[in-house]
Amino acid sequence: MPKLALTDISVRALKPADGQVTYWDASLPTFGIRVGKKRKTFVLLVGDDRQRISLGVYPATTLADARKIARERLAERTLGVERPAPLSFGEALTLFLATYSKQNHSPRTAHEHTRILGHHFKPKFERRDLSSIRPAEIVGVIDGLQSTPSEAEHAFRYLRTFFNFCLKRGLIDTSPLGRLEAPSKGSARERVLSPGEMAKVWKQAEKIGYPYGTIVRLLMLCGQRAAETAALRWSWIDDEGISLPSYITKNRRASRIPYGPLTKEVLATIPKTGDLLFPARGHTEKSFVGFGVSKLVLDKCGVQNFTHHDLRRSYSTVMASSAVGAPIHVLEKLLNHSSGTLRGVASIYNRYSYWPEMRAAVETYEAWFRGIMNRADWRSSISSGS
């Protein structure tokens, strides 16, 4: 078997092999990396019978982490140290959420870790030892989510993060997801609501009222992301516009957008009980998160098959259409897109805010939107410039 000084550069440079080729580390002889057609897996030989165990798949498991785990395993066996009693899935999940998820991710992502792992995997595996969970069982859970491709993809990704955490903590010797491939995300959504559908959603949101119905109306008027809108604070809003700090946005870029008279009317209906516009029930510093259950009530408007993000796409489509005619670079500023027409060198030297252009687009959009609310003969699309 070939020996190699395993470094980040040498591991990255290893090419896929037709068969299984293991490269053993020159400085730690029983530690190596096994290269196949599709993956590279860190391995370690342990015991008198030189049993091979997996330490994780590269690059999800880094060389430094794998070498650290290998040294810990060898030290345990050399010193006769007993491994801790195995944890159950439920116990390890509690540890993961408390010591890793909340410490290393945004509140929204930590909430999604809790929701998805707790809902899809905890009922089946809660009392099971981590090491007893088989890949086929995980495939069975993921396959049951294929009617919702995005949920299936997120479930797989979050479970992989969880098992990698367990691997690095020494709670398991190998991850059951090591040889599994992530499910397809499905094709990108293209749903755009017609003016008539937008009016129906708006009227249902009015009926639902504060807080969720108000959030939906702001999504339709401002085109921002649902989580960012739910997290709005009064200290970010003035008479001219709404500012979003970088730590709250998806792309970690601060943004500022103007708003028009219709948005001002909606903002005036929101009670001021603290800095948050939409605090979660019973909290003052935690924003609204009940989108899933609340959406079921919104769906009673009669509009089929739409998501909160489709409202943002519909906003963007109207803005770009002849109904408003916003130039693409102005629209990207309004949407806080991190890639597009203003990037590279242009994004460095062009510091113009486009504020007047954004304001003009927003005011035209709100006038169009107010118009569809009073219209009886809805058209099915905006392609003709309605």
C-alpha positions as CSV (number, residue, x, y, z in Angstrom):
1,M,0.0,0.0,0.0
2,P,1.4,3.4,-0.9
3,K,2.6,5.8,1.8
4,L,2.1,9.6,1.6
5,A,2.7,12.7,3.7
6,L,-0.9,13.6,4.2
7,T,-1.4,17.3,4.0
8,D,-4.4,19.4,3.0
9,I,-2.8,19.9,-0.4
10,S,-1.9,16.2,-1.0
11,V,-5.3,15.0,0.1
12,R,-7.1,17.5,-2.1
13,A,-4.9,16.5,-5.1
14,L,-5.7,12.7,-4.8
15,K,-7.6,11.6,-7.9
16,P,-10.6,9.2,-8.0
17,A,-9.5,5.6,-8.4
18,D,-11.1,2.8,-10.4
19,G,-10.7,0.5,-7.4
20,Q,-10.1,1.2,-3.7
21,V,-6.7,2.7,-3.0
22,T,-5.6,3.5,0.5
23,Y,-2.8,6.0,1.1
24,W,-1.2,5.6,4.6
25,D,0.1,8.6,6.4
26,A,3.9,8.7,6.6
27,S,3.8,10.2,10.1
28,L,1.0,8.1,11.5
29,P,1.3,4.7,9.8
30,T,-2.0,3.2,10.8
31,F,-3.9,6.3,9.7
32,G,-4.7,6.9,6.0
33,I,-7.3,7.9,3.4
34,R,-9.1,5.4,1.2
35,V,-9.8,6.7,-2.3
36,G,-12.6,5.3,-4.5
37,K,-14.5,6.4,-7.6
38,K,-16.8,8.9,-5.7
39,R,-15.3,9.6,-2.3
40,K,-12.3,9.8,-0.1
41,T,-12.7,8.3,3.4
42,F,-10.3,8.6,6.3
43,V,-9.5,5.3,7.9
44,L,-7.6,3.9,10.9
45,L,-6.3,0.4,11.7
46,V,-6.9,-0.6,15.3
47,G,-6.3,-3.6,17.5
48,D,-4.2,-6.7,17.1
49,D,-6.4,-7.8,14.3
50,R,-5.8,-4.5,12.6
51,Q,-9.5,-3.8,12.1
52,R,-10.2,-0.9,9.8
53,I,-12.6,1.8,11.0
54,S,-13.9,4.8,9.1
55,L,-13.2,8.3,10.6
56,G,-15.3,10.3,8.2
57,V,-15.7,11.3,4.5
58,Y,-13.5,14.1,3.1
59,P,-14.1,17.1,2.8
60,A,-17.0,17.0,5.4
61,T,-14.4,15.7,7.8
62,T,-11.2,17.6,7.5
63,L,-7.7,16.1,7.6
64,A,-7.0,17.9,10.9
65,D,-10.2,16.5,12.5
66,A,-9.6,13.0,11.2
67,R,-6.0,12.9,12.4
68,K,-7.1,14.2,15.8
69,I,-9.7,11.5,16.1
70,A,-7.2,8.9,15.0
71,R,-4.7,9.9,17.7
72,E,-7.4,9.9,20.4
73,R,-8.5,6.3,19.3
74,L,-4.9,5.1,19.4
75,A,-4.3,6.7,22.8
76,E,-7.4,5.1,24.2
77,R,-6.2,1.7,23.2
78,T,-2.6,2.2,24.3
79,L,-3.7,3.4,27.8
80,G,-6.5,1.0,28.1
81,V,-9.0,3.8,28.4
82,E,-12.6,2.7,28.2
83,R,-14.8,4.5,25.8
84,P,-17.8,6.2,27.3
85,A,-21.1,4.4,27.3
86,P,-22.9,4.9,24.0
87,L,-25.4,7.7,23.8
88,S,-28.8,7.3,22.4
89,F,-29.9,9.4,19.4
90,G,-32.1,11.5,21.6
91,E,-29.3,12.2,24.1
92,A,-26.9,13.1,21.4
93,L,-29.4,15.4,19.7
94,T,-29.9,17.3,22.9
95,L,-26.1,17.7,23.2
96,F,-25.9,18.8,19.5
97,L,-28.6,21.5,19.9
98,A,-27.3,22.9,23.1
99,T,-23.5,22.9,22.5
100,Y,-23.2,23.2,18.7
101,S,-26.2,24.3,16.8
102,K,-27.0,27.4,18.9
103,Q,-23.4,28.4,19.2
104,N,-22.4,28.1,15.5
105,H,-25.6,29.0,13.6
106,S,-28.1,31.8,13.3
107,P,-31.3,31.5,15.4
108,R,-33.3,30.6,12.4
109,T,-31.0,27.8,11.4
110,A,-30.8,26.5,15.0
111,H,-34.6,26.5,15.0
112,E,-34.7,24.5,11.8
113,H,-32.2,22.0,13.2
114,T,-34.6,21.5,16.2
115,R,-37.7,21.3,14.0
116,I,-36.4,19.0,11.2
117,L,-34.3,16.6,13.3
118,G,-36.9,16.5,16.0
119,H,-39.8,15.9,13.7
120,H,-38.4,13.5,11.1
121,F,-35.8,11.5,12.9
122,K,-36.3,11.7,16.7
123,P,-39.5,9.7,16.8
124,K,-37.9,6.8,15.0
125,F,-34.4,6.8,16.6
126,E,-34.8,8.6,19.9
127,R,-33.9,5.6,22.2
128,R,-31.5,3.9,19.7
129,D,-27.8,3.8,20.3
130,L,-26.1,6.1,17.7
131,S,-23.9,3.3,16.4
132,S,-26.9,1.0,15.7
133,I,-28.5,3.3,13.2
134,R,-28.1,1.8,9.7
135,P,-27.9,3.8,6.4
136,A,-30.9,1.9,5.0
137,E,-33.1,3.2,7.9
138,I,-32.1,6.8,7.1
139,V,-32.8,6.3,3.4
140,G,-36.3,5.1,4.4
141,V,-37.0,8.4,6.3
142,I,-35.6,10.5,3.4
143,D,-37.5,8.6,0.8
144,G,-40.7,9.4,2.7
145,L,-40.1,13.1,2.1
146,Q,-39.7,12.9,-1.6
147,S,-43.0,14.7,-2.2
148,T,-41.3,17.8,-0.6
149,P,-37.9,17.8,-2.2
150,S,-36.7,20.9,-0.3
151,E,-37.6,19.4,3.0
152,A,-35.9,16.1,2.1
153,E,-32.7,18.0,1.1
154,H,-32.7,20.0,4.3
155,A,-33.4,16.9,6.4
156,F,-30.4,15.0,4.8
157,R,-28.1,18.0,5.2
158,Y,-29.0,18.7,8.8
159,L,-28.7,15.0,9.7
160,R,-25.2,14.9,8.1
161,T,-24.2,17.9,10.2
162,F,-25.5,16.2,13.3
163,F,-23.6,12.9,12.6
164,N,-20.4,14.8,11.8
165,F,-20.7,16.5,15.1
166,C,-21.1,13.1,16.8
167,L,-18.1,11.8,14.9
168,K,-15.8,14.7,15.9
169,R,-17.0,14.3,19.6
170,G,-16.0,10.6,19.5
171,L,-19.5,9.4,20.0
172,I,-19.4,7.2,16.9
173,D,-16.6,5.6,14.9
174,T,-18.3,6.2,11.5
175,S,-21.3,8.1,10.2
176,P,-24.1,6.1,8.7
177,L,-24.4,8.9,6.1
178,G,-20.8,8.3,4.8
179,R,-21.8,6.5,1.6
180,L,-25.2,8.1,1.0
181,E,-25.8,10.8,-1.5
182,A,-27.9,13.9,-0.8
183,P,-31.4,13.8,-2.4
184,S,-32.1,16.1,-5.4
185,K,-33.3,19.6,-4.5
186,G,-35.8,19.4,-7.3
187,S,-36.1,22.0,-10.0
188,A,-36.1,25.6,-9.1
189,R,-39.6,27.0,-8.5
190,E,-41.0,29.4,-11.1
191,R,-44.3,30.2,-9.5
192,V,-45.5,33.8,-10.1
193,L,-48.9,34.9,-8.8
194,S,-51.2,36.7,-11.1
195,P,-52.6,40.1,-10.1
196,G,-55.9,38.4,-9.2
197,E,-54.1,35.8,-7.0
198,M,-52.1,38.5,-5.3
199,A,-55.3,40.4,-4.5
200,K,-56.8,37.2,-3.0
201,V,-53.7,36.6,-0.8
202,W,-53.7,40.2,0.3
203,K,-57.4,40.2,1.3
204,Q,-56.9,36.9,3.2
205,A,-53.9,38.4,5.0
206,E,-56.0,41.4,6.0
207,K,-58.6,39.0,7.4
208,I,-55.9,37.1,9.4
209,G,-54.5,40.3,10.8
210,Y,-51.5,40.9,13.1
211,P,-48.9,39.4,13.3
212,Y,-48.8,36.8,10.5
213,G,-51.2,38.6,8.2
214,T,-49.3,41.8,8.5
215,I,-46.0,40.0,7.8
216,V,-47.5,38.6,4.6
217,R,-48.7,42.1,3.4
218,L,-45.2,43.5,4.0
219,L,-43.7,40.5,2.0
220,M,-46.0,41.5,-0.9
221,L,-45.2,45.2,-0.7
222,C,-41.4,45.1,0.1
223,G,-40.3,41.9,-1.5
224,Q,-37.9,40.9,1.3
225,R,-37.4,37.4,2.7
226,A,-39.8,36.0,5.2
227,A,-37.3,35.5,8.0
228,E,-35.9,39.0,7.5
229,T,-39.3,40.6,7.6
230,A,-40.4,38.7,10.7
231,A,-37.2,39.9,12.5
232,L,-37.8,43.6,11.7
233,R,-37.2,46.2,14.5
234,W,-38.6,49.7,14.9
235,S,-35.0,51.0,15.3
236,W,-34.3,49.9,11.7
237,I,-37.2,51.9,10.3
238,D,-37.4,55.7,9.8
239,D,-39.6,58.0,7.7
240,E,-37.6,57.3,4.5
241,G,-36.9,53.5,4.5
242,I,-36.1,50.2,6.2
243,S,-32.6,49.2,7.0
244,L,-31.5,45.5,7.4
245,P,-28.2,44.9,9.3
246,S,-25.8,42.4,7.8
247,Y,-26.3,39.8,10.6
248,I,-30.0,39.4,9.8
249,T,-29.7,39.0,6.0
250,K,-29.2,35.7,4.1
251,N,-26.1,36.9,2.3
252,R,-24.7,38.8,5.3
253,R,-24.9,42.1,3.4
254,A,-26.5,45.1,5.0
255,S,-29.4,46.6,2.9
256,R,-31.6,49.7,2.9
257,I,-34.8,50.0,0.9
258,P,-37.4,52.8,0.6
259,Y,-41.1,52.3,1.2
260,G,-44.2,54.0,-0.1
261,P,-47.5,55.2,1.4
262,L,-49.2,51.8,1.3
263,T,-46.4,50.2,3.3
264,K,-46.6,53.2,5.7
265,E,-50.3,52.5,6.2
266,V,-49.5,48.8,7.1
267,L,-46.7,49.8,9.5
268,A,-49.2,52.2,11.2
269,T,-51.4,49.2,12.2
270,I,-48.6,47.4,14.1
271,P,-48.7,47.8,17.9
272,K,-45.5,49.0,19.5
273,T,-44.9,46.7,22.4
274,G,-41.1,46.8,22.1
275,D,-38.4,47.1,19.5
276,L,-39.5,44.0,17.6
277,L,-42.4,44.5,15.2
278,F,-43.4,40.8,15.4
279,P,-42.3,39.2,18.7
280,A,-43.0,35.6,19.2
281,R,-45.8,34.9,21.6
282,G,-44.6,35.3,25.2
283,H,-41.2,36.8,24.2
284,T,-39.8,40.2,23.8
285,E,-36.5,39.4,22.0
286,K,-37.5,36.4,19.9
287,S,-39.2,37.1,16.5
288,F,-42.2,35.3,15.0
289,V,-41.5,31.8,13.7
290,G,-44.9,30.3,13.2
291,F,-45.0,30.4,9.4
292,G,-45.9,26.7,8.8
293,V,-49.1,26.6,10.8
294,S,-50.2,30.1,9.9
295,K,-49.7,29.4,6.1
296,L,-52.6,26.8,6.4
297,V,-55.0,29.6,7.2
298,L,-53.6,31.8,4.4
299,D,-54.2,29.0,1.9
300,K,-57.9,29.3,2.5
301,C,-57.8,32.4,0.1
302,G,-58.2,29.9,-2.8
303,V,-54.9,30.4,-4.4
304,Q,-53.2,27.1,-5.1
305,N,-49.6,25.9,-4.7
306,F,-47.7,29.0,-3.6
307,T,-45.1,29.6,-0.9
308,H,-43.9,32.7,1.0
309,H,-40.9,33.0,-1.3
310,D,-43.2,33.0,-4.3
311,L,-44.5,36.3,-3.1
312,R,-41.0,37.7,-3.4
313,R,-40.7,36.3,-6.9
314,S,-44.0,37.8,-7.8
315,Y,-42.8,41.2,-6.5
316,S,-39.6,40.9,-8.5
317,T,-41.6,40.0,-11.7
318,V,-44.0,42.9,-11.4
319,M,-41.0,45.3,-10.7
320,A,-39.2,44.1,-13.9
321,S,-42.4,44.1,-16.1
322,S,-43.7,47.1,-18.0
323,A,-46.1,47.7,-15.1
324,V,-43.2,49.3,-13.2
325,G,-40.1,49.0,-15.5
326,A,-37.5,49.0,-12.8
327,P,-34.0,48.5,-14.3
328,I,-32.3,45.3,-13.3
329,H,-29.6,46.9,-11.2
330,V,-32.2,48.9,-9.3
331,L,-34.3,45.7,-8.7
332,E,-31.2,43.9,-7.4
333,K,-30.6,46.6,-4.9
334,L,-34.2,46.4,-3.8
335,L,-33.9,42.6,-3.4
336,N,-30.4,42.7,-1.9
337,H,-29.0,40.2,-4.3
338,S,-25.3,39.6,-3.8
339,S,-24.7,38.6,-7.5
340,G,-25.9,40.1,-10.7
341,T,-25.2,43.2,-12.8
342,L,-23.2,45.0,-10.2
343,R,-20.3,42.7,-9.2
344,G,-16.6,42.3,-9.5
345,V,-14.7,45.6,-10.2
346,A,-18.0,47.4,-10.8
347,S,-19.3,46.6,-7.4
348,I,-16.1,48.0,-5.8
349,Y,-16.0,51.3,-7.6
350,N,-19.8,52.0,-8.1
351,R,-20.9,53.2,-4.7
352,Y,-23.9,55.1,-6.0
353,S,-26.9,54.2,-3.8
354,Y,-29.6,54.3,-6.5
355,W,-31.9,55.6,-3.8
356,P,-34.0,58.0,-6.0
357,E,-34.4,55.2,-8.6
358,M,-35.4,52.7,-6.0
359,R,-37.9,55.1,-4.5
360,A,-39.5,55.8,-7.9
361,A,-39.8,52.1,-8.5
362,V,-41.3,51.4,-5.1
363,E,-43.9,54.2,-5.5
364,T,-44.9,53.0,-9.0
365,Y,-45.2,49.4,-7.7
366,E,-47.4,50.5,-4.8
367,A,-49.6,52.5,-7.1
368,W,-50.0,49.4,-9.3
369,F,-50.7,47.2,-6.3
370,R,-53.3,49.6,-4.9
371,G,-54.9,49.5,-8.4
372,I,-55.3,45.7,-8.5
373,M,-57.0,45.8,-5.2
374,N,-59.8,47.9,-6.7
375,R,-60.1,46.0,-10.0
376,A,-62.9,43.7,-10.8
377,D,-61.7,42.2,-14.2
378,W,-58.5,40.4,-13.1
379,R,-56.1,39.4,-15.8
380,S,-54.3,36.1,-15.5
381,S,-50.8,37.5,-16.0
382,I,-48.8,40.6,-16.1
383,S,-47.0,39.7,-19.4
384,S,-49.0,42.3,-21.3
385,G,-47.9,45.0,-18.8
386,S,-51.0,45.3,-16.6
